[in-house]
Amino acid sequence: MSADSLQRPQLQTLTLSDVVQSAQLVRGLAHTGSAPFPAMKALIDPLFVLNAPSFTTIFPDLRLTPPGLEWLSARPRQFSSGKNFEVLRYTNNLLVLRTKLLADTDMQSRLGRRLQSISPLSFPYSDPHRQRKHPNEPVRANETERSFEALATLYEDTIRTLPSRIQVQGKVEPLQDERIANRIRAPLLAGIRFAAPWHQIRGRLWHLSILRGRINRIATSMLKN
């Protein structure tokens, strides 16, 4: 199954699930200082696809979508927990920021131009807490760090200046680590990127509350298929 074969309600749920997954990564990085590379790369790569010809271009591998779909399929009462409440808050913030960005065409142009000068994440992923398994293992940390730093700077120069801001909460140690702080800003940019197609296919902020039951059912169904 490809993203282009989905109906609009499913596409809305899929795009929303990636906004949620971006929020999950932000929360995880802020509390633990680490995040899985496949999830980070899958969410950040679409930032560099400025004029996507299809939804499959943005969502090439639907096998990486379960975390966001699982969150959307959870019962509403589960959102009273601290972890889920933070994810919900970040998700709402990202959707609001996308709306603010839509009203600023100059900022949209600057984002596009500068993204063209940033290198996508390289492999292997550079985890700041990871030790090399072998002394001769290739070191590509500098490339990865430059990409994260460039994305973080882009976020600070653009999204951060919008009227609404995201206040990231977590543990002191990871939040004070510059490399981890750079990693946190990357999925924030990615979340806003996925909020764009969600808005284009008529997704709206109030859907998270008014249409919660429908989103829950669609996400549950997509996880089974």
C-alpha positions in Angstrom: 0.0 0.0 0.0 1.3 3.5 -0.9 0.3 6.9 0.4 -1.2 7.8 -3.0 -3.7 4.9 -2.8 -5.3 6.3 0.5 -8.6 8.1 0.7 -8.7 11.6 2.0 -9.7 10.7 5.6 -6.8 8.2 5.7 -4.4 10.8 4.3 -5.5 13.3 6.9 -4.8 10.8 9.6 -1.5 9.8 8.1 -0.2 13.4 7.8 -1.4 14.1 11.3 0.3 11.0 12.6 3.7 12.3 11.4 3.1 15.7 13.1 2.4 13.6 16.2 5.5 11.5 15.7 7.6 14.7 15.3 6.2 15.8 18.7 7.0 12.4 20.2 10.6 12.7 19.0 10.9 16.2 20.5 9.6 15.0 23.8 11.9 11.9 23.8 15.0 14.0 23.0 14.1 16.5 25.7 13.8 13.8 28.3 16.4 11.2 27.3 18.7 12.9 24.8 18.4 10.3 22.1 16.0 9.3 19.3 16.0 6.3 16.8 17.8 7.2 13.5 15.2 5.6 11.1 12.4 7.7 12.7 14.5 10.9 12.7 15.6 10.4 9.0 12.1 9.5 7.8 10.7 12.6 9.3 13.5 15.0 8.4 14.1 13.9 4.8 10.8 15.3 3.5 12.0 18.8 4.6 14.2 18.7 1.5 11.4 17.8 -0.9 10.2 21.3 -1.6 7.7 20.5 -4.4 6.5 17.0 -3.8 4.9 15.4 -6.9 2.9 12.9 -4.8 2.2 11.9 -1.2 4.3 8.8 -1.8 7.3 11.1 -2.2 6.7 12.5 1.3 5.7 9.1 2.8 7.9 6.6 1.0 7.8 3.9 3.7 4.5 3.6 5.6 6.1 1.0 7.9 7.7 3.9 9.8 4.3 5.5 10.7 3.0 3.3 13.6 4.2 5.4 16.5 2.1 8.4 15.5 -0.9 6.2 14.5 -0.7 4.3 17.8 -0.8 7.6 19.7 -3.9 8.7 17.6 -5.6 5.4 18.2 -5.2 5.7 22.0 -8.2 6.3 24.3 -8.8 10.0 25.2 -8.4 9.2 28.9 -4.8 8.3 28.3 -3.9 11.9 27.4 -4.1 12.9 31.1 -0.7 11.4 31.6 2.3 13.8 31.5 4.0 12.1 28.5 0.9 12.1 26.3 -0.1 15.6 27.4 3.3 17.0 26.3 2.9 15.3 22.9 -0.6 16.7 22.5 0.7 20.2 23.4 3.6 20.0 20.9 1.2 18.7 18.2 -1.2 21.6 18.8 1.7 24.0 18.7 3.1 22.7 15.5 -0.3 23.0 13.8 -0.7 26.5 15.0 2.8 27.5 13.8 2.0 26.1 10.4 -1.0 28.4 10.2 1.2 31.3 11.1 3.7 30.3 8.5 1.1 30.2 5.8 0.4 33.9 6.4 4.1 34.8 5.9 5.1 34.1 2.2 8.5 35.8 2.7 9.4 33.3 5.4 8.2 30.4 3.3 10.5 31.6 0.5 13.5 31.9 2.9 12.9 28.5 4.3 12.8 26.9 0.8 16.0 28.7 -0.3 18.0 27.8 2.8 16.9 24.2 2.9 18.4 23.8 -0.6 21.8 24.6 1.0 21.5 22.0 3.8 22.7 18.4 3.4 20.2 15.7 4.3 21.1 13.5 7.3 23.9 11.0 6.5 24.3 7.4 7.7 25.4 6.2 10.2 23.5 8.5 12.5 25.7 10.4 14.9 24.3 9.9 18.4 26.2 12.2 20.8 26.2 9.4 23.5 27.2 6.6 21.1 30.7 5.1 21.3 32.4 3.8 18.2 32.5 -0.1 18.2 35.8 -0.2 16.4 38.7 2.4 16.3 38.7 2.2 12.5 35.0 2.9 12.1 34.4 5.8 9.8 33.6 9.0 11.5 30.8 11.0 9.8 29.7 12.8 12.9 30.8 16.2 11.5 28.5 15.8 8.5 25.6 14.9 10.7 26.3 17.7 13.2 26.5 20.3 10.5 23.1 19.2 9.1 21.5 19.4 12.6 23.2 22.7 13.3 22.1 24.2 10.0 18.5 23.0 10.6 18.5 24.4 14.1 19.8 27.7 12.9 17.2 27.8 10.2 14.5 27.1 12.9 15.8 29.9 15.1 16.0 32.4 12.2 12.5 31.7 11.0 9.9 29.7 13.0 11.2 31.0 16.3 10.4 34.5 15.3 6.7 33.8 14.7 4.2 35.1 17.3 3.5 31.6 18.7 6.4 29.7 20.2 6.9 26.2 21.4 8.3 25.8 25.0 10.0 22.5 25.1 10.1 20.8 28.5 12.4 18.0 29.7 15.4 17.2 31.8 18.1 19.8 32.3 21.0 17.8 31.0 19.8 17.1 27.5 18.2 20.5 27.1 21.5 22.2 28.0 23.5 20.0 25.5 23.8 22.1 22.3 23.9 19.0 20.1 20.7 17.6 21.5 19.1 21.1 21.4 19.9 21.1 17.6 18.3 17.7 17.2 15.2 18.9 19.0 14.7 21.8 16.5 15.0 19.4 13.5 11.8 17.4 14.2 10.0 20.7 15.1 10.7 21.8 11.5 9.6 18.4 10.3 6.4 18.6 12.2 5.5 21.9 10.5 6.4 20.3 7.2 3.9 17.5 7.7 1.3 20.0 8.9 1.4 21.5 5.4 -0.1 18.6 3.5 -2.5 18.0 6.4 -3.8 21.5 6.0 -3.9 21.2 2.3 -6.3 18.2 2.5 -8.6 20.2 4.8 -7.1 19.2 8.1 -8.0 21.7 10.8 -6.9 22.2 14.4 -10.4 21.7 15.8 -10.4 18.2 14.3 -8.2 17.0 17.2 -11.1 17.5 19.6 -14.3 17.5 17.6 -13.3 14.6 15.3 -11.3 12.7 17.8 -13.4 9.6 17.6 -13.2 9.4 13.8 -9.4 9.9 13.9 -9.1 7.2 16.5 -11.1 4.7 14.4 -9.2 5.5 11.2 -5.8 5.2 12.9 -6.8 1.9 14.5 -7.9 0.6 11.1 -4.6 1.7 9.4 -2.5 0.0 12.0 -4.3 -3.3 11.3 -3.7 -3.1 7.5 
